[in-house]
């Protein structure tokens, strides 16, 4: 048997967190069931619901067993599963590495493949014969587009190669990484374990693996800022603003109260808000334009009991943050035809855009309050995502340092979600007591 000519030179890929590489080299490149048996703890990048399905899905050929008896690989480089992981904000894309193995290994007895992902309730078809590679949807697998024609096409695009029990390290032909820093980490990890490293690249055969902001003219930036990167960005931006203010002699507003007064009379009183004024949005979440949504959030604050319980200074900070929380969706020139699509990383862009405003516009602003505004803007979506999108509560535990910060973040989050979706708001309100309890326990 041989690999059909049309598929020679191809590879299949497994993505994992760079922190897992040392354990892989020390203990073996193992399937989930063997890792669990040995009680090896890896940084998880997968959906729990999907893993539950895979733990029970039977493999009908080759060594058989269940999918968790195999190390999984994908044939696609532009991978919908990787994109879902990135959009989930539980992992920093820049810390993902892609392990590439030659498709020739499909000829081995312990290797099988599928014609779709093994992630759905309905099992894919399983194959062992290389000629059955022709049965896969290669148009979907080889597509460079991020979107999918339909759900079936999406899952056919995620056809898998499954290697029973463990993968010999010597089978690894390449490891693809985000940048030079990660390349050094990979090479050092192999060297520390006394194992010859494969070639480490940033792309393979002209194919790219990472999702970036190339459509915004920023191809060197990750599409979504992950939890570690966001925390570093938040701390760095806060310090940058504090330092930048030392060079400014003339400010636009005397204090936050003064700024809020002017903004309430003229939404475009600052350039960052002017950039989102009547900015049309084209996504399923928001019905109104960005400035109307912002004004709804500000208005909602007065209805939120958590906001009412804040003191005057805290209320000013939250209200100003409410005005600023979505400035990263602008300016309108950022988008094709001036219409803003769904943009998961707008909190990171909003945070970066605070630099000019907080450095130059408000005279009387303490370092502590600068950090609080940066925190609220950067993480205004966190509580909603924890409840509605499976984002990890660990991120909240890592960034909240006081009950005061938590109360202010809750007030802003409830006002924001209340302006988006009432069902989502109700879900957050129901789960808030348990979240608050965990945060308070973590603060002790």
Backbone torsions as a table, in degrees:
resi	resn	phi	psi	omega
1	UNK	NA	150.1	178.1
2	UNK	-144.7	158.9	175.0
3	UNK	-68.9	129.9	177.2
4	UNK	-54.2	145.2	-173.4
5	UNK	-54.4	-37.2	-176.9
6	UNK	-62.5	-20.0	-172.6
7	UNK	-114.2	-0.1	177.7
8	UNK	-65.5	143.0	-179.3
9	UNK	88.9	-4.3	177.5
10	UNK	-84.6	168.3	179.3
11	UNK	-134.5	163.0	168.3
12	UNK	-121.8	158.0	-162.9
13	UNK	-135.2	140.1	173.4
14	UNK	-120.9	127.4	176.8
15	UNK	-108.0	142.3	-179.1
16	UNK	-150.4	169.4	177.6
17	UNK	-76.1	141.9	-177.7
18	UNK	-60.0	-26.5	178.2
19	UNK	-66.7	-21.0	-178.8
20	UNK	-80.5	-14.8	-172.5
21	UNK	-60.9	-41.7	-179.2
22	UNK	-61.0	-44.3	178.5
23	UNK	-64.2	-39.2	177.8
24	UNK	-59.9	-43.0	-178.7
25	UNK	-72.8	-30.7	-178.9
26	UNK	-80.9	-41.1	-171.5
27	UNK	-110.6	-11.7	-178.4
28	UNK	110.8	154.8	178.0
29	UNK	-86.7	89.0	-164.6
30	UNK	-105.5	155.1	172.5
31	UNK	-71.7	166.3	-177.1
32	UNK	-60.4	-42.4	-178.0
33	UNK	-64.6	-36.9	176.8
34	UNK	-71.2	-38.4	176.8
35	UNK	-61.2	-42.1	179.7
36	UNK	-66.1	-39.6	-179.8
37	UNK	-62.8	-38.3	179.5
38	UNK	-87.1	-1.1	-179.6
39	UNK	56.8	42.8	177.1
40	UNK	-86.4	130.1	-179.7
41	UNK	-100.0	118.3	177.1
42	UNK	-114.6	153.7	171.5
43	UNK	-68.9	115.6	-172.5
44	UNK	-82.7	134.2	177.9
45	UNK	-120.2	13.0	-173.6
46	UNK	-112.7	159.1	176.4
47	UNK	-74.5	133.9	-179.0
48	UNK	-63.8	-40.4	-179.8
49	UNK	-62.0	-41.9	178.9
50	UNK	-64.3	-41.5	-179.2
51	UNK	-64.1	-35.9	176.8
52	UNK	-61.5	-41.5	177.7
53	UNK	-64.3	-44.7	-176.5
54	UNK	-66.0	-30.0	-179.2
55	UNK	-68.1	-20.3	-177.5
56	UNK	-110.5	-14.4	-175.2
57	UNK	-71.6	123.4	-177.5
58	UNK	-81.7	139.4	174.9
59	UNK	-94.4	128.1	-168.6
60	UNK	-98.7	4.5	179.4
61	UNK	-146.9	178.9	179.1
62	UNK	60.5	-139.0	180.0
63	UNK	-69.3	-9.7	179.5
64	UNK	61.3	-144.5	-173.5
65	UNK	84.2	-149.2	177.1
66	UNK	-120.0	168.3	-174.9
67	UNK	-60.2	-33.0	179.6
68	UNK	-71.5	-2.3	171.9
69	UNK	-86.5	4.7	-175.3
70	UNK	-128.5	150.2	170.5
71	UNK	-86.5	123.0	-172.7
72	UNK	-90.9	143.2	174.9
73	UNK	-135.1	155.3	174.7
74	UNK	-112.3	152.6	176.2
75	UNK	-89.4	-19.6	-178.2
76	UNK	-85.2	144.7	173.6
77	UNK	-91.8	-40.4	173.3
78	UNK	-89.3	94.7	-163.3
79	UNK	-105.7	119.1	178.2
80	UNK	-57.9	-31.9	178.9
81	UNK	-68.1	-42.4	177.0
82	UNK	-62.8	-39.4	178.5
83	UNK	-64.0	-40.2	177.9
84	UNK	-63.7	-39.7	177.6
85	UNK	-62.3	-44.9	-179.4
86	UNK	-63.1	-45.9	-179.4
87	UNK	-68.3	-20.7	179.3
88	UNK	-70.3	-17.7	176.7
89	UNK	62.5	20.9	175.9
90	UNK	-98.6	-10.1	-178.2
91	UNK	-137.1	142.9	174.5
92	UNK	-82.3	117.5	-179.7
93	UNK	-53.8	-36.3	-176.9
94	UNK	-63.9	-14.8	178.5
95	UNK	-102.0	6.5	173.9
96	UNK	-84.9	140.3	173.1
97	UNK	-123.3	148.1	-178.3
98	UNK	-114.1	120.9	179.4
99	UNK	-92.4	125.4	-176.9
100	UNK	-111.8	131.8	179.0
101	UNK	-128.9	139.9	-177.9
102	UNK	-62.1	140.7	178.4
103	UNK	-62.3	-16.3	176.9
104	UNK	-59.1	-24.3	-179.1
105	UNK	-70.8	-10.1	173.5
106	UNK	-60.6	-22.5	179.8
107	UNK	-72.6	-15.3	-178.3
108	UNK	-73.2	150.5	-175.3
109	UNK	-66.9	-25.7	-176.6
110	UNK	-95.2	14.5	-177.5
111	UNK	-119.2	130.2	174.5
112	UNK	-127.8	172.3	176.5
113	UNK	-145.8	165.0	-176.7
114	UNK	-124.3	167.7	177.0
115	UNK	-101.4	6.3	177.4
116	UNK	-165.2	174.7	179.4
117	UNK	-66.8	151.1	175.5
118	UNK	-97.0	40.4	-174.4
119	UNK	-110.1	-10.6	-173.5
120	UNK	-100.5	169.9	179.3
121	UNK	-62.4	-39.2	177.8
122	UNK	-85.3	126.8	-178.1
123	UNK	-70.0	148.5	171.9
124	UNK	-76.7	176.2	170.7
125	UNK	-84.0	141.4	-179.9
126	UNK	-109.3	141.8	-176.6
127	UNK	-135.5	155.2	172.6
128	UNK	-124.3	-23.3	-175.4
129	UNK	-84.0	128.5	-177.0
130	UNK	-59.7	-29.2	179.3
131	UNK	-65.9	-19.5	178.1
132	UNK	-74.9	-6.2	173.0
133	UNK	-57.5	-26.1	179.6
134	UNK	-66.1	-18.6	-177.9
135	UNK	-81.6	-7.2	-179.6
136	UNK	-82.8	155.3	179.4
137	UNK	-86.7	86.6	-175.5
138	UNK	-72.9	-23.3	174.8
139	UNK	-61.3	-42.7	178.4
140	UNK	-71.0	-46.8	-177.1
141	UNK	-59.3	-40.7	-176.0
142	UNK	-88.1	-1.7	-178.2
143	UNK	-64.4	139.1	176.3
144	UNK	-96.0	-4.6	-178.4
145	UNK	-75.6	146.1	179.5
146	UNK	-76.8	-31.9	-177.4
147	UNK	-83.7	170.6	-178.5
148	UNK	-129.6	147.4	-177.8
149	UNK	-64.2	-44.1	177.0
150	UNK	-160.6	-179.7	-174.7
151	UNK	-67.4	-38.9	178.6
152	UNK	-63.0	-43.4	178.9
153	UNK	-61.0	-40.6	178.8
154	UNK	-60.0	-45.2	-177.3
155	UNK	-75.5	-30.9	173.8
156	UNK	-66.8	-32.6	176.8
157	UNK	-64.1	-28.7	-178.3
158	UNK	-96.6	32.4	174.0
159	UNK	-54.1	141.5	-171.6
160	UNK	-115.6	154.3	165.5
161	UNK	-111.8	129.4	-175.2
162	UNK	-119.5	126.6	-179.1
163	UNK	-111.0	122.3	-173.6
164	UNK	-65.0	132.4	172.5
165	UNK	66.7	-68.4	-174.9
166	UNK	-150.4	155.0	179.2
167	UNK	-107.2	123.6	174.4
168	UNK	-59.8	131.1	-178.0
169	UNK	-58.1	-33.5	-178.2
170	UNK	-68.8	-12.4	175.7
171	UNK	-72.9	-20.5	-175.8
172	UNK	-70.0	119.8	-179.3
173	UNK	-91.5	-39.1	-178.0
174	UNK	-144.1	155.8	164.6
175	UNK	-127.1	127.7	-178.5
176	UNK	-101.8	132.5	-175.7
177	UNK	-128.3	168.0	-177.1
178	UNK	-73.5	-45.8	-173.3
179	UNK	-154.7	-177.6	-176.9
180	UNK	-62.1	-38.3	179.9
181	UNK	-61.0	-45.2	178.4
182	UNK	-68.6	-32.7	176.3
183	UNK	-61.4	-41.9	178.6
184	UNK	-64.0	-40.7	178.3
185	UNK	-60.6	-44.7	179.8
186	UNK	-61.8	-48.9	-178.6
187	UNK	-63.6	-40.1	178.8
188	UNK	-66.0	-36.8	-179.4
189	UNK	-66.5	-42.5	175.7
190	UNK	-62.9	-45.3	-178.8
191	UNK	-61.6	-42.7	179.9
192	UNK	-63.5	-26.4	-179.9
193	UNK	-96.4	4.7	176.9
194	UNK	67.1	30.4	-178.6
195	UNK	-119.8	135.0	178.8
196	UNK	-65.6	129.6	-176.4
197	UNK	-81.2	145.5	170.2
198	UNK	-73.5	179.4	175.2
199	UNK	-69.3	137.2	179.7
200	UNK	-112.7	121.2	-173.6
201	UNK	-129.1	172.4	176.7
202	UNK	-103.3	-13.5	175.1
203	UNK	-157.2	173.1	-178.0
204	UNK	-146.7	126.6	178.5
205	UNK	53.7	37.2	179.0
206	UNK	75.6	7.2	-179.1
207	UNK	-104.0	138.6	179.7
208	UNK	-108.8	146.6	-171.3
209	UNK	-110.3	-21.1	-172.5
210	UNK	-101.5	150.0	-179.5
211	UNK	-98.7	122.0	-174.0
212	UNK	-125.2	178.5	178.4
213	UNK	-94.0	41.2	-178.1
214	UNK	-61.4	-32.0	-179.3
215	UNK	-67.2	-20.1	176.8
216	UNK	-97.5	7.8	-178.0
217	UNK	77.1	22.3	-178.8
218	UNK	-129.0	64.5	-174.5
219	UNK	-67.1	-16.0	-179.9
220	UNK	-87.2	-0.9	-178.7
221	UNK	-104.6	140.2	174.3
222	UNK	-63.7	144.9	-178.1
223	UNK	-59.0	-39.9	-179.3
224	UNK	-132.0	135.7	180.0
225	UNK	-82.9	119.2	-178.4
226	UNK	-78.2	178.0	-171.2
227	UNK	-62.8	-43.1	-179.4
228	UNK	-70.6	-43.4	179.0
229	UNK	-62.8	-41.2	-179.2
230	UNK	-65.0	-41.5	179.2
231	UNK	-64.0	-42.9	177.2
232	UNK	-64.1	-39.1	179.2
233	UNK	-64.9	-45.1	179.1
234	UNK	-58.2	-47.3	-179.9
235	UNK	-67.2	-40.8	-179.0
236	UNK	-67.4	-42.9	178.7
237	UNK	-64.3	-41.7	179.2
238	UNK	-58.0	-47.0	-179.6
239	UNK	-67.8	-36.8	179.4
240	UNK	-62.5	-42.5	179.2
241	UNK	-64.4	-45.0	-179.9
242	UNK	-58.4	-42.8	179.8
243	UNK	-71.6	-40.3	-177.3
244	UNK	-64.3	-33.7	-177.8
245	UNK	-63.3	-24.6	-178.7
246	UNK	-67.1	-19.7	-177.7
247	UNK	-95.8	-4.3	-174.9
248	UNK	-98.4	132.9	-179.1
249	UNK	-105.8	-34.1	-177.0
250	UNK	-119.6	124.7	-178.3
251	UNK	-110.1	158.2	-179.0
252	UNK	-77.8	-41.7	-177.5
253	UNK	-120.7	149.8	-179.7
254	UNK	-75.0	-39.0	-178.1
255	UNK	-156.7	-177.9	-178.3
256	UNK	-63.6	-41.2	179.7
257	UNK	-59.1	-40.9	178.0
258	UNK	-64.2	-44.1	179.4
259	UNK	-63.0	-44.7	179.8
260	UNK	-62.5	-38.0	178.6
261	UNK	-61.8	-45.4	179.9
262	UNK	-68.0	-40.9	-179.3
263	UNK	-65.9	-36.9	-180.0
264	UNK	-64.7	-28.6	178.9
265	UNK	-87.3	-30.0	-177.5
266	UNK	-145.7	102.9	-177.3
267	UNK	-54.1	-31.6	-176.8
268	UNK	-90.9	23.4	-178.1
269	UNK	-64.7	-22.8	174.0
270	UNK	-124.6	150.5	-171.8
271	UNK	-66.2	-30.1	-179.5
272	UNK	-67.2	-36.1	176.0
273	UNK	-76.3	-33.6	175.4
274	UNK	-59.3	-32.9	-179.4
275	UNK	-67.6	-20.0	178.2
276	UNK	-112.1	5.7	-178.2
277	UNK	-65.2	120.6	-179.4
278	UNK	53.9	28.6	176.1
279	UNK	-72.0	116.0	-178.4
280	UNK	-70.4	139.4	179.8
281	UNK	-116.2	139.5	-179.6
282	UNK	-124.8	76.2	173.4
283	UNK	-148.6	169.3	-172.6
284	UNK	-77.9	-12.8	-174.7
285	UNK	-85.2	-45.8	-174.0
286	UNK	-103.6	135.6	178.8
287	UNK	-96.5	-31.6	-176.3
288	UNK	-102.6	172.3	177.7
289	UNK	-71.9	170.0	-170.0
290	UNK	-66.3	-40.0	-179.4
291	UNK	-69.0	-38.1	177.3
292	UNK	-64.3	-41.4	176.2
293	UNK	-60.4	-44.5	179.8
294	UNK	-58.3	-45.2	179.9
295	UNK	-65.7	-34.2	176.2
296	UNK	-65.5	-39.0	178.2
297	UNK	-63.4	-46.9	179.2
298	UNK	-59.5	-43.9	179.4
299	UNK	-64.5	-39.0	-178.7
300	UNK	-62.3	-27.9	-177.5
301	UNK	-53.3	-39.3	-176.6
302	UNK	-66.6	-15.1	179.9
303	UNK	-94.7	-10.2	-172.8
304	UNK	-91.0	122.3	-177.8
305	UNK	-62.6	-33.4	179.0
306	UNK	-64.6	-33.6	176.9
307	UNK	-72.0	-42.1	-178.3
308	UNK	-61.0	-28.1	-177.1
309	UNK	-82.6	-7.5	179.8
310	UNK	-76.9	155.1	175.0
311	UNK	-79.2	174.4	-173.1
312	UNK	-59.6	-42.8	-179.7
313	UNK	-64.9	-42.3	179.6
314	UNK	-65.3	-39.1	178.4
315	UNK	-62.0	-41.4	178.5
316	UNK	-62.2	-42.6	-179.9
317	UNK	-63.4	-44.4	-179.6
318	UNK	-67.2	-42.0	-179.6
319	UNK	-64.6	-42.0	177.7
320	UNK	-63.7	-41.4	178.4
321	UNK	-64.0	-34.5	177.3
322	UNK	-63.3	-40.9	175.2
323	UNK	-62.9	-35.4	-171.6
324	UNK	-92.9	-11.8	-166.4
325	UNK	-61.9	-28.4	-177.1
326	UNK	-110.9	15.7	-178.7
327	UNK	-62.7	-22.6	178.4
328	UNK	-68.9	-9.4	175.2
329	UNK	-78.5	-13.4	179.2
330	UNK	-111.5	-175.1	-2.8
331	UNK	-76.4	171.8	-174.7
332	UNK	-60.5	-30.1	-179.0
333	UNK	-65.8	-11.7	178.6
334	UNK	-66.1	-26.4	-168.8
335	UNK	-115.0	150.7	176.4
336	UNK	-61.1	128.9	-179.3
337	UNK	61.1	16.4	177.2
338	UNK	67.9	23.2	-179.7
339	UNK	-117.7	126.5	-173.5
340	UNK	-86.7	117.3	175.3
341	UNK	-81.9	177.4	174.4
342	UNK	-56.8	132.4	-173.6
343	UNK	-143.4	94.6	-172.8
344	UNK	-63.9	-24.0	-174.9
345	UNK	-96.2	15.9	-179.6
346	UNK	-61.4	-29.6	176.3
347	UNK	-61.3	-38.0	178.4
348	UNK	-67.0	-40.7	178.0
349	UNK	-67.9	-37.8	176.5
350	UNK	-60.8	-43.3	179.6
351	UNK	-59.0	-45.9	-179.6
352	UNK	-64.1	-34.4	-178.1
353	UNK	-76.5	-9.5	174.9
354	UNK	-70.3	-21.3	-173.5
355	UNK	-56.2	-52.4	-178.5
356	UNK	-63.6	-49.4	-174.2
357	UNK	-62.5	-50.7	-176.5
358	UNK	-75.0	-20.7	177.1
359	UNK	-79.9	-36.8	-167.7
360	UNK	-112.5	-19.9	-166.7
361	UNK	-102.7	-30.0	-175.2
362	UNK	-114.1	120.0	-174.6
363	UNK	-72.2	-57.8	-175.3
364	UNK	-93.2	96.2	-176.0
365	UNK	-148.4	115.2	-176.9
366	UNK	-74.5	157.8	177.3
367	UNK	-58.4	-39.2	-179.5
368	UNK	-63.1	-41.4	-179.5
369	UNK	-72.8	-30.7	173.8
370	UNK	-60.4	-46.9	-179.8
371	UNK	-63.8	-38.9	179.6
372	UNK	-64.4	-43.5	178.2
373	UNK	-63.0	-43.9	178.2
374	UNK	-60.5	-41.5	178.5
375	UNK	-61.7	-48.6	-177.0
376	UNK	-64.5	-41.4	-179.9
377	UNK	-70.1	-44.9	-177.1
378	UNK	-65.2	-33.2	-172.3
379	UNK	-117.4	23.0	-178.2
380	UNK	-63.7	-21.8	-178.8
381	UNK	-95.3	-5.0	-169.0
382	UNK	-65.7	-51.3	-178.2
383	UNK	-61.3	-42.4	178.1
384	UNK	-62.4	-39.7	179.4
385	UNK	-69.8	-34.4	177.6
386	UNK	-60.7	-43.1	-177.8
387	UNK	-80.5	-41.4	-171.7
388	UNK	-99.2	-17.7	-172.4
389	UNK	-132.9	8.7	175.5
390	UNK	77.2	17.3	177.2
391	UNK	-68.5	147.4	-171.7
392	UNK	-76.2	136.3	176.0
393	UNK	-69.1	-16.7	178.1
394	UNK	-58.2	-34.5	179.9
395	UNK	-64.0	-40.4	178.0
396	UNK	-65.2	-43.3	-179.8
397	UNK	-63.2	-31.2	-177.9
398	UNK	-76.2	-23.0	-172.7
399	UNK	-109.2	-20.9	-179.1
400	UNK	-85.1	123.7	-177.2
401	UNK	-112.7	-3.5	-179.5
402	UNK	-157.5	159.1	176.4
403	UNK	-63.9	-32.8	179.0
404	UNK	-61.1	-47.2	178.0
405	UNK	-59.3	-43.0	-179.5
406	UNK	-62.2	-46.0	-179.6
407	UNK	-60.1	-41.9	-178.6
408	UNK	-69.1	-39.8	178.5
409	UNK	-66.3	-39.7	177.5
410	UNK	-60.8	-46.0	-179.3
411	UNK	-58.5	-46.9	-179.9
412	UNK	-66.5	-41.9	-178.5
413	UNK	-63.4	-44.3	179.5
414	UNK	-64.5	-40.1	178.6
415	UNK	-65.2	-39.6	-179.4
416	UNK	-67.7	-50.9	-177.8
417	UNK	-68.0	-33.5	176.3
418	UNK	-62.5	-24.9	177.8
419	UNK	-86.9	-1.8	-177.3
420	UNK	-111.6	-53.9	-171.1
421	UNK	-155.9	121.6	-175.9
422	UNK	-69.3	-35.1	178.8
423	UNK	-66.1	-41.6	177.7
424	UNK	-63.0	-41.2	178.0
425	UNK	-61.3	-43.7	-179.8
426	UNK	-63.1	-40.9	178.7
427	UNK	-62.2	-42.0	179.0
428	UNK	-65.4	-42.8	179.8
429	UNK	-61.9	-36.4	179.3
430	UNK	-68.9	-35.7	-175.5
431	UNK	-93.5	-9.5	-177.7
432	UNK	-57.4	-44.9	-178.8
433	UNK	-55.8	-41.6	179.8
434	UNK	-68.2	-38.3	178.5
435	UNK	-65.4	-46.5	-179.8
436	UNK	-60.2	-40.9	-179.9
437	UNK	-60.5	-43.1	179.8
438	UNK	-66.5	-40.7	-179.7
439	UNK	-66.3	-44.5	-179.6
440	UNK	-63.7	-38.4	177.5
441	UNK	-64.7	-35.9	-179.9
442	UNK	-70.9	-26.6	-178.7
443	UNK	-77.4	-21.2	-176.5
444	UNK	-72.4	NA	NA
